[in-house]
Amino acid sequence: MVDLKGQYAKIKSVVDTSIAEVLDTNTYINGPKVHEFQKNLEQYLGVKHVIPCANGTDALQIAMMGLNLKPGDEVITADFTFAATVEVIALLQLTPVLVDVDPDTFNIDVEAIKKAITPKTKAIVPVHLFGQCADMESIMEIAKTHNLYVIEDNAQAIGATYTYSDGRKAKVGTIGHVASTSFFPSKNLGCYGDGGAIFTNDDALAHYIRGIVNHGMYERYHHDVVGVNSRLDSIQAAVLDAKLPHLDAYNEARIKAANAYDKAFEDHKNIVTPYRKGGQDNHVFHQYTLKIKNADRDALVKHLGEKGIPCGVYYPIPLHLQKAYKDSRYREDDFNVTNQLVKEVISLPMHTELDDEQIAFISTTVINFINSNS
């Protein structure tokens, strides 16, 4: 699904030198490399504060901790996403409120958000799924009307650009009150272990979060707030700082590969290619996800595996049906889109090193199987 070895080979000397500098200085936690990466990422995103942390799940949890949400407060998020999004809500004893998604973008449905708001609602967590921006303008309008926080889950779309209706542009992760991201190795900007970060333009919130990530300390052994131990180590920061200048090129390579896939599957009656809302930079294709109509998606998964082609089904079970998150409040009729998507979606290999020959082989294999079995 990804080719980290091929990507590393192209920047090997820079990565190796950057890691060697950390080893030479022995500054493994909160060292200069962490601060350099933080400043460079702030500049890239156009955001006032980047707070690095240990992983993307921590980033989302810490963002919620920074907002001082209280047990029982309701947090609305999408049913069709990875469990980490709802996991941290439950861990903080908040009340997850799952809603359906848009059938085209797979992102949280704005009308479903409106219907789910109650007096207990305190926050909305839009997920920029598979690399495509959620409808942030509408979500921020809803939040303003109801005095809610917006926490962007940007684990899959770093580098994507949201375009407002008036033509203004902003990097995703800089629009809500606070945002989180993951630097898991397979992400568009990934390190060689675990890593994450929180983004915000709020000075006071940033200060609070900087304490939370470091045991609640601003001064050593002075614990001013309840915190956690979640820090990005210097070696991972060194890797990320070496890769950051290439992020736009990485995303452009993914978009180019997506365009090639789109052309290969063009007008096939059983294959729906990813919908793109807005310009080319609105979707940075962390995943390239098809919908398979009137054909056996699971048989296709098995066939691709037999041909040596990796693929993924993200996500096979809706969150509202997961044992940990079942709730008598949910009705199946509220999740018609998600319940259909989990039967249809399949993600094909998507990374910076894909070439035309590989894309042709993958797409031809998919088409030939569907033509023979539908």
C-alpha positions as CSV (number, residue, x, y, z in Angstrom):
1,M,0.0,0.0,0.0
2,V,3.0,2.3,0.6
3,D,6.6,2.4,-0.5
4,L,8.5,4.0,2.3
5,K,11.8,2.4,1.2
6,G,11.6,4.0,-2.2
7,Q,10.7,7.4,-0.7
8,Y,13.6,7.1,1.8
9,A,16.1,6.3,-0.9
10,K,15.5,9.7,-2.5
11,I,16.2,11.7,0.7
12,K,18.5,9.3,2.4
13,S,21.5,11.6,2.8
14,V,19.4,14.4,4.3
15,V,17.5,12.0,6.7
16,D,20.7,10.3,7.8
17,T,22.5,13.5,8.4
18,S,19.6,14.9,10.4
19,I,19.4,11.8,12.6
20,A,23.1,11.8,13.1
21,E,22.9,15.3,14.5
22,V,20.5,14.1,17.1
23,L,22.8,11.2,18.0
24,D,25.8,13.5,18.2
25,T,24.0,16.0,20.6
26,N,22.2,13.3,22.7
27,T,19.1,15.6,22.8
28,Y,16.5,12.9,22.4
29,I,13.5,14.6,24.1
30,N,12.4,18.2,23.3
31,G,15.8,18.8,21.6
32,P,16.6,21.4,19.0
33,K,15.2,19.2,16.2
34,V,11.8,19.2,17.7
35,H,11.7,23.0,17.9
36,E,13.0,23.4,14.4
37,F,10.4,21.1,13.0
38,Q,7.7,22.8,15.0
39,K,8.6,26.3,13.6
40,N,8.9,25.0,10.1
41,L,5.5,23.3,10.2
42,E,3.9,26.5,11.7
43,Q,5.3,28.4,8.7
44,Y,4.1,25.8,6.2
45,L,0.6,25.6,7.6
46,G,0.3,29.3,8.3
47,V,-0.8,28.6,11.9
48,K,0.4,30.3,15.0
49,H,1.1,27.2,17.2
50,V,2.2,23.7,16.5
51,I,2.6,21.5,19.6
52,P,4.3,18.2,18.8
53,C,3.3,15.1,20.7
54,A,3.8,11.3,20.7
55,N,1.1,10.2,18.3
56,G,-2.0,11.2,16.5
57,T,-4.4,9.6,19.0
58,D,-2.7,11.5,21.9
59,A,-3.0,14.7,19.8
60,L,-6.8,14.3,19.5
61,Q,-7.2,13.5,23.2
62,I,-4.9,16.4,24.3
63,A,-6.8,18.8,22.0
64,M,-10.0,17.9,23.8
65,M,-8.4,18.1,27.2
66,G,-7.3,21.6,26.4
67,L,-10.9,22.7,25.8
68,N,-11.8,21.6,29.4
69,L,-14.7,19.5,28.2
70,K,-16.6,17.8,31.1
71,P,-17.8,14.2,31.5
72,G,-21.2,13.9,29.8
73,D,-20.6,16.7,27.3
74,E,-21.6,15.5,23.9
75,V,-19.2,15.5,21.0
76,I,-20.4,14.9,17.4
77,T,-18.3,13.1,14.9
78,A,-18.6,10.8,11.9
79,D,-19.6,7.2,12.0
80,F,-17.4,6.3,9.1
81,T,-13.8,6.7,10.3
82,F,-11.0,5.1,12.3
83,A,-11.9,4.2,15.9
84,A,-9.3,6.6,17.4
85,T,-11.6,9.5,16.8
86,V,-14.4,8.2,19.0
87,E,-12.0,6.3,21.3
88,V,-10.6,9.5,22.9
89,I,-14.1,10.9,23.4
90,A,-15.0,7.9,25.4
91,L,-11.7,7.8,27.3
92,L,-12.3,11.4,28.6
93,Q,-15.8,10.2,29.7
94,L,-17.4,12.5,27.1
95,T,-20.5,11.3,25.2
96,P,-19.8,10.3,21.6
97,V,-22.6,11.2,19.1
98,L,-22.0,9.5,15.8
99,V,-23.7,10.8,12.7
100,D,-23.8,9.7,9.0
101,V,-21.5,10.9,6.3
102,D,-21.8,12.4,2.8
103,P,-22.1,9.6,0.1
104,D,-19.7,11.4,-2.2
105,T,-16.9,12.8,0.0
106,F,-17.3,10.3,2.8
107,N,-16.9,13.2,5.2
108,I,-19.3,14.1,8.0
109,D,-22.7,15.2,6.8
110,V,-23.5,18.8,7.7
111,E,-27.3,18.2,7.9
112,A,-26.7,15.2,10.2
113,I,-24.7,17.5,12.5
114,K,-27.5,20.0,12.7
115,K,-30.0,17.2,13.7
116,A,-27.7,15.8,16.3
117,I,-27.2,19.0,18.3
118,T,-28.7,19.1,21.8
119,P,-28.2,21.3,24.9
120,K,-25.4,19.0,25.9
121,T,-23.4,19.3,22.7
122,K,-20.1,21.0,23.2
123,A,-17.9,20.1,20.2
124,I,-17.8,18.8,16.6
125,V,-15.0,16.7,15.3
126,P,-14.9,16.7,11.5
127,V,-12.5,14.1,10.0
128,H,-10.8,15.0,6.7
129,L,-11.2,11.4,5.6
130,F,-8.8,9.8,3.1
131,G,-7.2,13.2,2.4
132,Q,-10.2,15.2,1.4
133,C,-11.3,18.4,3.3
134,A,-14.5,18.3,5.2
135,D,-17.1,21.1,4.6
136,M,-15.4,23.4,7.1
137,E,-17.2,26.6,6.1
138,S,-20.6,25.1,6.9
139,I,-19.3,23.4,10.0
140,M,-17.8,26.6,11.4
141,E,-21.1,28.4,10.8
142,I,-23.0,25.7,12.7
143,A,-20.4,25.9,15.5
144,K,-20.7,29.7,15.7
145,T,-24.5,29.6,15.8
146,H,-24.6,27.0,18.6
147,N,-21.4,28.2,20.5
148,L,-19.5,24.9,19.9
149,Y,-15.9,24.0,19.6
150,V,-14.6,22.5,16.3
151,I,-11.7,20.0,16.6
152,E,-10.3,19.0,13.2
153,D,-9.1,15.4,12.9
154,N,-6.4,16.0,10.3
155,A,-4.6,12.7,10.6
156,Q,-5.2,11.9,6.9
157,A,-5.1,15.2,5.1
158,I,-2.0,17.3,6.0
159,G,-1.1,19.6,3.2
160,A,-4.7,19.8,1.8
161,T,-6.1,23.2,1.1
162,Y,-9.6,24.2,1.8
163,T,-11.3,26.8,-0.4
164,Y,-14.0,29.0,1.0
165,S,-17.0,30.1,-1.1
166,D,-15.5,33.6,-1.5
167,G,-12.2,32.1,-2.8
168,R,-10.1,32.4,0.3
169,K,-7.9,29.4,1.1
170,A,-6.5,27.8,4.2
171,K,-4.6,24.7,5.1
172,V,-6.8,22.1,6.8
173,G,-6.0,21.9,10.5
174,T,-5.9,25.7,10.8
175,I,-9.6,26.4,10.4
176,G,-11.2,25.0,13.6
177,H,-10.5,26.1,17.1
178,V,-7.9,23.3,17.4
179,A,-6.7,20.4,15.3
180,S,-4.8,17.2,15.6
181,T,-2.6,15.2,13.1
182,S,-0.7,11.9,13.0
183,F,2.8,11.3,11.7
184,F,2.3,7.5,11.5
185,P,4.8,6.3,8.8
186,S,2.2,5.7,6.1
187,K,0.7,9.2,6.4
188,N,1.4,11.9,3.7
189,L,3.9,13.3,6.1
190,G,5.1,10.4,8.2
191,C,8.0,9.7,10.5
192,Y,9.8,6.4,11.1
193,G,7.8,5.5,14.3
194,D,4.9,7.2,16.1
195,G,4.4,11.0,16.2
196,G,1.7,13.6,16.2
197,A,0.9,17.3,16.7
198,I,-1.8,19.7,17.7
199,F,-2.4,23.0,15.8
200,T,-4.2,26.1,17.0
201,N,-4.2,29.9,16.5
202,D,-5.4,30.5,20.1
203,D,-2.5,31.7,22.3
204,A,-4.0,30.7,25.6
205,L,-5.1,27.3,24.4
206,A,-1.6,26.6,23.0
207,H,0.0,27.5,26.3
208,Y,-2.4,25.2,28.2
209,I,-1.7,22.3,25.7
210,R,2.1,22.8,26.0
211,G,1.7,22.0,29.7
212,I,-0.6,19.1,29.1
213,V,1.8,17.2,26.8
214,N,4.6,17.5,29.4
215,H,3.1,16.2,32.6
216,G,1.4,19.5,33.3
217,M,4.7,21.3,33.7
218,Y,5.9,24.7,32.5
219,E,8.7,24.6,34.9
220,R,10.4,21.4,35.9
221,Y,8.7,19.7,38.9
222,H,6.0,22.4,39.0
223,H,2.8,20.7,37.9
224,D,0.3,23.5,37.2
225,V,-2.3,21.5,35.2
226,V,-3.3,17.8,34.9
227,G,-1.1,16.5,32.0
228,V,0.1,13.4,30.3
229,N,3.5,12.2,29.0
230,S,3.3,12.7,25.2
231,R,6.3,14.2,23.5
232,L,7.6,13.9,20.0
233,D,11.1,12.5,20.2
234,S,14.0,14.3,18.5
235,I,14.8,11.5,16.0
236,Q,11.3,11.5,14.7
237,A,11.3,15.3,14.5
238,A,14.6,15.0,12.5
239,V,12.9,12.7,10.0
240,L,9.8,14.9,9.7
241,D,11.8,18.0,9.2
242,A,13.8,16.4,6.4
243,K,10.6,15.3,4.7
244,L,8.5,18.5,5.3
245,P,10.1,20.5,2.3
246,H,8.9,17.6,0.1
247,L,5.3,17.5,1.4
248,D,3.8,19.4,-1.5
249,A,5.7,17.3,-4.0
250,Y,4.5,14.1,-2.2
251,N,0.9,15.3,-2.3
252,E,1.3,16.2,-6.0
253,A,2.6,12.7,-6.7
254,R,-0.4,11.2,-5.0
255,I,-2.8,13.5,-7.0
256,K,-1.1,12.5,-10.2
257,A,-1.5,8.8,-9.3
258,A,-5.1,9.4,-8.5
259,N,-5.7,11.1,-11.8
260,A,-4.2,8.1,-13.6
261,Y,-6.4,5.7,-11.7
262,D,-9.4,7.9,-12.5
263,K,-8.7,7.8,-16.2
264,A,-8.2,4.0,-16.1
265,F,-11.6,3.5,-14.4
266,E,-13.4,6.2,-16.3
267,D,-17.1,5.5,-17.1
268,H,-17.0,1.9,-15.8
269,K,-20.5,1.2,-14.6
270,N,-19.5,-0.8,-11.5
271,I,-16.7,1.5,-10.3
272,V,-17.2,4.9,-8.7
273,T,-13.9,6.8,-8.5
274,P,-13.3,9.3,-5.6
275,Y,-15.4,12.4,-5.7
276,R,-13.4,15.6,-5.4
277,K,-15.0,18.7,-4.1
278,G,-13.3,21.9,-5.1
279,G,-9.8,22.2,-6.7
280,Q,-7.0,19.7,-7.1
281,D,-5.5,20.7,-3.7
282,N,-8.7,19.9,-1.8
283,H,-7.9,16.2,-1.8
284,V,-4.4,14.9,-1.1
285,F,-5.2,11.2,-1.4
286,H,-4.0,9.6,1.8
287,Q,-6.1,6.8,0.4
288,Y,-7.5,6.2,-3.1
289,T,-10.9,4.7,-2.3
290,L,-13.3,3.3,-4.9
291,K,-16.9,2.3,-4.5
292,I,-17.7,-1.1,-6.1
293,K,-21.3,-1.2,-7.3
294,N,-23.3,-4.4,-8.2
295,A,-20.2,-6.6,-7.9
296,D,-18.5,-8.6,-5.1
297,R,-16.2,-6.3,-3.3
298,D,-14.9,-9.0,-1.0
299,A,-14.1,-11.3,-3.8
300,L,-12.2,-8.5,-5.5
301,V,-10.1,-8.0,-2.3
302,K,-9.3,-11.8,-2.3
303,H,-8.4,-11.7,-6.0
304,L,-6.1,-8.7,-5.7
305,G,-4.3,-10.5,-2.8
306,E,-3.8,-13.6,-5.0
307,K,-2.3,-11.3,-7.7
308,G,0.1,-9.8,-5.2
309,I,-1.7,-6.4,-5.1
310,P,-2.2,-5.0,-1.6
311,C,-5.5,-3.3,-0.9
312,G,-7.5,-2.2,2.1
313,V,-11.1,-1.9,3.3
314,Y,-11.3,1.2,5.3
315,Y,-13.6,0.7,7.3
316,P,-15.4,-2.7,7.3
317,I,-17.6,-2.1,10.4
318,P,-19.3,1.2,11.3
319,L,-18.4,2.7,14.6
320,H,-22.0,2.6,15.8
321,L,-21.9,-1.2,15.4
322,Q,-18.6,-1.7,17.2
323,K,-19.0,-3.5,20.5
324,A,-17.2,-0.8,22.4
325,Y,-19.4,2.1,21.1
326,K,-22.9,0.6,20.6
327,D,-25.6,2.7,22.1
328,S,-29.3,2.4,22.3
329,R,-29.7,6.0,21.1
330,Y,-28.6,5.0,17.5
331,R,-31.1,3.9,14.9
332,E,-29.9,2.1,11.7
333,D,-31.9,4.5,9.6
334,D,-29.6,7.3,10.8
335,F,-26.6,5.6,9.1
336,N,-27.9,4.6,5.7
337,V,-24.8,6.0,3.9
338,T,-22.2,4.5,6.2
339,N,-24.0,1.1,6.2
340,Q,-23.8,1.1,2.4
341,L,-20.2,2.3,2.2
342,V,-18.8,-0.4,4.4
343,K,-20.1,-2.9,1.8
344,E,-18.6,-1.1,-1.2
345,V,-15.4,0.7,-0.5
346,I,-11.9,-0.6,-1.4
347,S,-8.7,1.3,-1.2
348,L,-5.9,0.7,-3.8
349,P,-2.2,1.2,-3.4
350,M,-1.5,5.0,-3.0
351,H,1.9,6.5,-2.4
352,T,4.5,8.8,-3.8
353,E,6.4,6.1,-5.7
354,L,3.6,4.7,-7.8
355,D,4.5,4.6,-11.5
356,D,2.4,4.3,-14.6
357,E,3.2,0.6,-15.1
358,Q,2.1,-0.3,-11.6
359,I,-1.1,1.8,-11.9
360,A,-1.9,0.1,-15.2
361,F,-1.4,-3.4,-13.8
362,I,-3.5,-2.7,-10.7
363,S,-6.4,-1.0,-12.6
364,T,-6.4,-3.6,-15.3
365,T,-6.6,-6.4,-12.7
366,V,-9.5,-4.7,-11.0
367,I,-11.4,-4.1,-14.3
368,N,-10.8,-7.6,-15.7
369,F,-12.1,-9.2,-12.5
370,I,-15.2,-7.0,-12.3
371,N,-16.0,-7.5,-16.0
372,S,-15.7,-11.3,-15.4
373,N,-17.8,-11.4,-12.3
374,S,-20.6,-8.9,-12.6
